[in-house]
Amino acid sequence: MGLNNRLQIGDVSNNGQVEIVDEDRLCYLVRSTSKGATGLRTISKRLLEEYVNYWSEHPDATSESARQALSGTSEIDKYEYGYTSTLSVMAQMVLQSTHKVKNNVSSLPRQQIFYGAPGTGKSFTINQEIKGEDVIRTTFHPDSDYSSFVGAYKPTTREITMRDLSGHPVVELGQTLTEEKIVYEFVPQAFLQAYIAAWEKYATCDEGNPQRQFLVIEEINRGNCAQIFGDLFQLLDRNHSGFSDYPVKADTDMKRYVAKALKGLTIPQAGAINSLYGGRDVVSEVLEGNILLLPSNLFIWATMNTSDQSLFPIDSAFKRRWDWSYMPISDAKKGYVIDVAGSLYDWWQFLEEINKKIESTTNSEDKKLGYFFCKAHGGVISAETFVGKVVFYLWNDVFKDFDLVGPIFDDTVEGGKLTFAKFYTEGEMKTKVRAEKVAQFLGNLGLTPVEESEEEYNGQAENTDDSENPRATWSVSERKRYDFWEAFLAYAQKNDDFKTYFGGTKKAGKDHWKNFYVSGADFYMSVVLKLWERAIALQVYFDRTTDTYYHLADQKKDIEAEMDTTYEWRENPEKKSSTIVERIDDIDFEDKEHWTTIFDLIITRILRMREVFVKYSKQQ
């Protein structure tokens, strides 16, 4: 009799004496408890198989008789007497399936609430973690109640056979006539749908782990949880195997529906499940609809906005039955910008500044904004979206009780305060967002537009003289660029080839580009940082378009094959210059710990570009 898949890590004997801690190809590591003492034992799978065979032939034996019978014919003589007790219990776990149901259906919490400020990605996180799973969703709101969460009788239409006064079917032209009639039926809602689906999965899993079923509750604190869950609250207490500790008696209507829905099902692990309840046949009671009992494969996850927590406070008894996963406010590094009449403002910089104001004003983190508070289309948040969602939330939910105190609310142009009405035009049937007021509000927070010069390098002169410009006066972009170049130049000097061809100590600057000159050539290399696009452009730049550019362009196919890339070849007639550009995307400028990876990429590519372009420029 093979032992494959018969015992798994986490299995526990019904009497609690043996727990499977680990295993490999030859042995089990078990935690064994006897007479109050607990210890770890290594159990040979080959020896266990001999015990299994013995117990299968002698079901009324004792551990001592098993040892005596196998003594001299197996390895049991090598072990102390306590081992025969452990082996006997494990043999019965294999043969009778009396061990407790495997608790490794999943290491995920059965009941979990993801909570945090609005826009922190709570629903997104759940979607990512349960991608590909069976999910039933519902959303709580102030009018949610037990019947809308569990189920209730509702009027529905059903097609029935028409009958005459004698009760006979009405037939015309050989066809039996039908009619639609309103009848009342028990209609299951999200909880009961997930409950039935979970038990159905248990019926189809044989002896293995059943497929998981998720019930996701959005905005759980917008409903009155005590009223919505009712006596189901008791089911949230789970035992170590993931089943409800305390089954709940089903009412008559629910009993009738559940019994009908689960009719004909058999649960292969019924014996193991019943052993959790002292041998009580709870599985039959579940299938007959007499009791409700959450199976271990039913996961109930929920989201909660801390900004709504005062709507229906959740009592401590309810809270204790959930795992809580805090979703902090963090930079998702998506590069979102706010578009105000063509000027782009950094979304994350705005969140940092406004969240400081929210905390200092309200003395709370509950009302802060998360990165995904509003959707960006193509990475851009329009002024209309910004005012309609962000400004509206700030003015009406966050600062409404604080009289718009502070300079960020000052209208420095028209005087007074920046009331919400000032963000819209007046006296028109269709109002429009006033971009100048949005820009004024962002300016009050200390934000400046993302510099347009970041987009391209067109031969501008480098500026490294920052002696008269204190760092505190620099923009966020300037500080980031300076730090990057300073670290890069220090790192690059350690590369011998770089020192040879681009030698000399360069000075860091605030510009978004850095030039590296090629001796004896009428072009040079330029590295362009595109912080907001999370990209780098590596360029061969001609201040004036020469015959060399056209000569290289004629060999475009060979050059790109040798460089294993596709270049953008741009002749700029107005500036009389030309550029050959390689763009590299998905550059994480925020991850300073891995900047050296970016540095190595830049150094490798520009050295290779110098070698290849110099070679082809000299070929006739």
N, C-alpha and C positions, 0 to 999 in steps of 0.2 A: 504494500500500500504506500504510494508516494505521498510526500508531505508538501509538495509544491502548492503554494497559495493556501494551505490549510490554516496556518497561523501567520499573523502579520504584526508588525510593530504597532504597539498600542493596545493589542488584545489583552483582556484581563479575565481571569477565571471568575466564575460566578461567586465563589466564596472569598474572592479578593486575595487569595494566597499567592497567585502567580500573575505577573505582568510581563509581557514581551517588550523588552527595552530596545534590542537591536538584533540583527542577524547578519550572517554572511553565508557563503555557499555550504559551509560545514556545520555551523553552530548557531544556536540561539543564545543571546544574552538576556537573562530573565532576572527580575526582581522578585525574590521569594520571601514570604513572611510566614514565620512559624513560632508559635508560643510568644508572640510579642516582639520577636527579633526579626529584623529585616536585613537582607544581604543580597549581593549580586552573585549569580551562578552562571557558568558557561555550560550549556547543555548540548551534547553531541546530537546532531540530527539522526545519525545512524542508530545511536542508542535509543533515542526517542521512538524511532520507527519500530524497534524491537518491542518496546513497551506498548505501542499502539497495537501491534499484532497480538501481543499477549492479552491485553484488555479486551480486544474484539472477540477473543475466544473464551474469555473468563470475565464476563461483565460483573460478577458478584465477588470478585477477588478483592484483596486488600493490598496496600502498597507493600507490606511486609511479605505477603505470599508471592507477589510479583518479583520481589528481589530474590527470594529463595528459589523460585522456578528458573530465573535467568542467571543465577549465580553459576559460574563455571562455564557458561556458554556465551557470555557477552562481556562488555567492558564494565559492567556495574560494580564489579569487585574492586575497581580502582578508586571508587568514590565512597565518601562517608555515607552513613545511613540516611542523613537528611535528603540526599539526592533522590532516593527512590520515591519519597513523598512528592517532591516537585515533579518528577517524571510521570508519576501516576496521574497527577492533576492535569498535566499537559496532555497526556494521552486521552483523558476524558474530554478535554477541550476539543481535541481533534475529532473524536468519534461521535460525541453527542451534541456538538455545537452548543454546549452549555456555557461557553465563555461569553463575556459581555460583547455587545455589538461593537465592531471596530469603530474607534473614535477618530479614525483618520479619513473619514469621508472628505474632510477638508480641514486645513489649519485656519481657515478664515473664521472670524467671529460669526456666530449664528444671528445675533442681533447687534446691529451697529448703526450709530448715528454719526454722520459726517456734518460737523457744524463749523461755522465761521461767518465772516462778514459776507455781504452779498458780492458775488462776482469772484469768489476764490476758487471756483472750479469744482464744487462739491458733486454736482450731477455728472460732470465730465469725468471726474475720478472714478465714480461708480461705474460709468459706462466702460471705462478702460479696464477696470478690474474684472468685470463680469462679461466681457466681450465673448460672444459665442454661446453664452448660457441661455437657458430658458428663463425669461423675465416677464412678470406681470407687474404693471405700474398703476399707481393711483396717486392722487394728490389730495391732501387734507385742506379743508377750508372751514370757515366758521359754521357753515350749515351741515358739515359732515356729521353723521351719527352712526350708530351700530348697524342699522339696516343698510346704509349706503356703503359700508365697509365689508360687512359679512354677507348679507342677503336678506330678502324679504319677499312676501307675496306681492306680485304686481299684475295688473291686467295685461294680458297679451292676446293676440289674435291667433286662432287656430282654424285650419280648414277641416270641416267635419261633413259627414254625409247628411244630406237632407232627408227627413223622414216625414211620413204622413201622420195623421192623427192616430193611426193604429200602431205606429212605431216602425212601419216598413220603409225601406229605402225608396226614394222617389226616382223613377227611371223614365227618361224621355229619349226616344229614338235609339234605344239600346244602351244609353249611357246613364250611369248613376250620377245624379246631380249633387254638387257640394255647395257649401256656403261657409263664409268666414264668421266665426263667432268669438265674442270676447269671453275669455276664461281667465281665472286667476291661477297663476303658477308661481312656485318658489323660484326666484331668479337669483343665482349666486353672484356675489360681487367679488372684488379683488381678493380678499382674504380666503374665501371659500374656494375660489378658482385655483389659487396657488396651493391650498391645502390638499385638494383632490388630486391635482397634478403631481404633487410630491409623493403621495401614497401610491399613485399609479406607477411612478418610476421605481418605487421599492418593489412593486410586484413583478417588474421585468428585469431585475438586476441579478437574479440567481443568488449566488453566495458572495458576489463581489460588492463593491461599493456602488450605491445607486447614483444616478445622474442627479446633479444639484438643481433645485428649483428656487428662484429668487422672487421675493415680493419686495418691490421698491416703493417706498412712500415718500413722495416729495412734499416738502414744507410741513413736516409732521407737527410742528408747534403752532400752525395756523388753525388747527382743529383742537377740540377738547378731547384729549387722549383718554381721559377717564371715562367719558361718555361713549366714545367711539369703540374702545376695546371692550368695555363692560367686563363680564366675567372671563373673557379671553385673556385678560391681564395675567391670570394665574398660569396660563400655558407658557408664559415667557421665562419661567424658571426651568432651566434645562439641566439635566444631569451630565455626568462626565462623558456620556456617549452621544449627547446632543438631542435626546428626547425630552419631552416635557416631564418634569418631576411629578406634577400634579394634574392628572387628566381632569377634564371638565365634562359634566353631564350635559348632553345635547338636549335642547328643547324638542318638542314633538315635531315641529315643522322641519327643523334642521335635521333631525334624526331620519325623517322620511326621505329627505333629499339625498343625504350622504349615503344611506343604505342603498338607494337606487343607483347613485353614481359609482359606488364601489362594488356593486353586485358582481359576483363571479370572480373577483380577484383573489389570488392566493399570495401570501407573502413568504417567500422561501426562508427568510430569516426570522420567522415568527417565534421559534423556540428561543433564540438568542434575545429577541426583544422582550418576550414574556419574562425571561429570567431577570430582567432589570426591575421587575415589579413583584418579586417573590413568587414567581410561578403563576400569577394571575393571568388569565388569557385575555390580555388587553387588546391583542391584535384582532381577535374575533369581535370584541366590543367596538373597536374602531370600524371594522368592515360592516358591522350591523348598524352603525350610526349611533350607538348608545352613548359613546363618549367621544370627545375631541381630544387629540393628543398630537402635538407637533412632532413629526419625524425628524431625524437628524439631518436630512438632506434639504430641509426647508430653511432658507435664509431670509431674514427680514431686515432689510437695510433702509435707511431713511436719511433725508437731508434736513438741516435746520439752519435758517438764517438767524444769526444772533440779533440782527436788527429787529426781528419780529418776536423776540422771546417774551415780550410783555403781553402778547395777544392772548395766549392761553398758557399760563405758567405750568410747567411739567413738575409734578410732585416728586419728592426724593425717592419714594418707593418705586415709581415707574422708572426713574433714571437708573436705579441700581441694576436693573435687568438688561441694560444695554452696555455695549462697549462704545466709547466715545472717541472719535477720531477728529482732532482739530485740524482745520485747513487754514494755514497762515496766509497772510497777504505777502506775496512775493512776485518778483519780476519774472514773468513767463518767457521773457526774451523773444517775444514775437516781433519786436520792432514797430509796434503800433504808433501811429501819429494822429494828431487832431488837425484836420484841414480847415483853416479859417481864412477864407478868401484867397487861397493859394499859398498862404504861409503855413508851414508845418511845425507843430509843437509836439515834443516827445510825451507820449501818454504816460509812461512810467514816471517821468520826472513830475508830471502833474499829480499823479497819485501820491508820490512821496510828500509833496508839499501840502496837498489838501488833507491828507490823513494826519499830518502833524497838527493842522488847524483843528480838525475834528476832535482829536484827542485832547488838545489843550482847552478846547471850548466845552466839551461835554464830559471830560474826565472819564471817558469810556472808549473801548475799542469796538463796541457793538455796531456803531454806525459807519465805520470806515468802509472804503470801497476796495474791492478786489480787482485784479487785472482784467477779469472777464465780465466786469459789471455791465458793459454794453458791447455789442458786436461790432467788429471792424470789418468792412468789406474791402478785401484786398489789402488789409493792413492799415486802412485809413478810416478814421471816425469822422464823419461829416460834422459841420457846425450844427446842422439841424438835429442830428442824433445827440450830439453833446448837450445842447440846450434842453431838448425834449426829454432826455433821460437823466443826464448827470446833474445839470443845473437844477432841474425840477426837483430831483431827489434831495439835493443839498438845501435848497431854499424851503421846501415843504416838509421834509422829514427830519433833517438834521439840525438846521439853524433857526427854525421857525420860532422857537421859544427863547432865543438868545438875542433878538433884535438886531441881527446882522452887525454885531459888534466887531470892530477891528478894521484895519486899513485895507484888507483884501476886498471889503465890500464897498469901499469908497468910490463914488463916481467923480473922478478928478476932472472930467470935462464939463458935465452938466451940473455938477454939484449934488450934494445929498448922498444917498445910498444907491447902490446898484440893485434896485428892486427887480423882482422876476419880470415884471411887465416891461422893463427897459430893454430886455433882450429881444423884444419883438417890435416891429413897426406898428404905429398906431394909425387909426382912422382908415384902414383898408379892410375890404371884405375878406381878403385872404392875407393873413399876416405872414411876414417874412422875418427870419432871424437876422438881427443886426450884428454883422460880423465884427464891427468895430467895438461893440460891447463885450463880445466874447474875447477878443484880443486884449481889451482893457482888463478884464477879470484875470486872464492868464498872466498878464503883465504885473498885476497886483500881487500875484503869487511868486513873482520873480522869474517867470519863464520867458525865454526869448525863442524866436523861431529857429528851427534847425537851419544852419547856414546853407544857402544855395550852393556856395563854393565847394561843398563836399561832393557834389555830383561828379564833377569832372576836373581833370588837370589840363590846363591849356597853356602851359608855358609860363605860369606866374612865377615871380621871383620868390624864393624862400625867405622867410622871416624868422630868424632865430634870436633876435635881440629882444629879450623879454625882461631886461633888467629894470626898466621903468614901469613895468606892468605887473603889479603884485598878483600872485596866483589867485587870490580871493576875488579878483575882478574878472577872471576868465570865465567863459561859459562852461557848462558841463562837457560839451564836445571838445573844447580846447584842452581841458584838463585830461580827458581820456586820451587824446591824441599825443599830448606831450609825454604822458606816462608810458604809452606804448613805444614811442620812438626812443625814449631814454633807455628803456629796458632792451629794445632791439639792438641799438647801436653798441651797447655794452656787450651783449651776447655775440654779435656778429664779429667783433674784433678778436674773438677767440678762434675764429675759423681762418686758417692760414691762406686758403685760396681767396677768400673774401678780402683779406688784408692786402694780398698781392695785387689784385685787380681793381679794388675799390678802396685802396689804402688811405691812410690819413684818418684822423679822429674827427668825425662829424659831430655837430652839436644838435641836440634835440630841439624840436620846435613845436609850435601849436598847429602848424599847417597839416592838412590832410594828406599831403604827399611828401615824398622824400626822393631826391634825385641821386643817381649813381652814374658817374661819368665814365666813358669808355675811351681810353687813350688811343689817339690816332683815328678816331671815327667821327663822322658828322652826325651822329645820333647818340643818345644816352638812355639809360634805363630809369624808369620812374615807377615807384610803388605808391599806389593810391589807396587810402583807407576809406571805405564807405561804411561808416559805423552803423548808420540807420538802415542800410540795406544788408548788413551782415555779410559784406563781401570785400574782396581785395582785387584791384586791377593792377596787373603787371604789364608795363608798357615799354615799347621801343618808341622813343619820341624824337621827332625831327623838328627843331625850331623853325627851319625853313625846308620846304620840300626840295630835295635834291635828286640828282639822277640815281643816287644810291637807293632811294625809296622805290623808284620804279623798277630798278634792277632786282630788288628783293621781291617786289610784287610779282615780277615775272616768274620767280621761283617759289611762289606761294605754296604750291602743292608739295614740293620736296621739303620745304622748311616745316610745314605743319606735320608732315609725316615723321620727320626726324624729332620734332618736339612733342609728338603724340598729343596734339591739341588742335583746336580750330581757333584761329585769330580773327578779330574784327579789324579790317584794314580800312582806315579812315583818312582820306585826304581832305584837309580843311582849307579850301581856297581863300576864304575871307581872312584867315589868320596866316595864310601862306605856310601852314605847318601840316604835318602828317603824323599819324599815330597807328601803331600796331598793338592791339590790346588782347590780353588773355585775362578773362574774368574767373575768379574762384569764389564760389558761394559757400554759404553755411559756415561762416567764420564767427566763432563765439569770442568776441572781444571782451566780454564780461568775465570769462573764466581765466583769471590771471595765472592760476596754478598750471595751466596748460599752454601758456603763451609760447613756451619754447618750441612746442610743436608747430605753431604758426611761424615762428622765426626760422626754423629749419626748412619749412616749405618755401618761404620767401628766398632764403639764401640759396637753396638748391636750384630754384627755378631761374633766378636772375643770373646766376653763374652759368647755367646751361644756355640761357638766352644769349648772354654775351658771347659764349663760344660759338654757337650756331650762327647768329646773325653776323658776327665779324667774319666767319668763314665764308658765308654766302655773299657778303658784300664785296669780298676780294676776288670772287670767281668771275671770270670774263667769259 
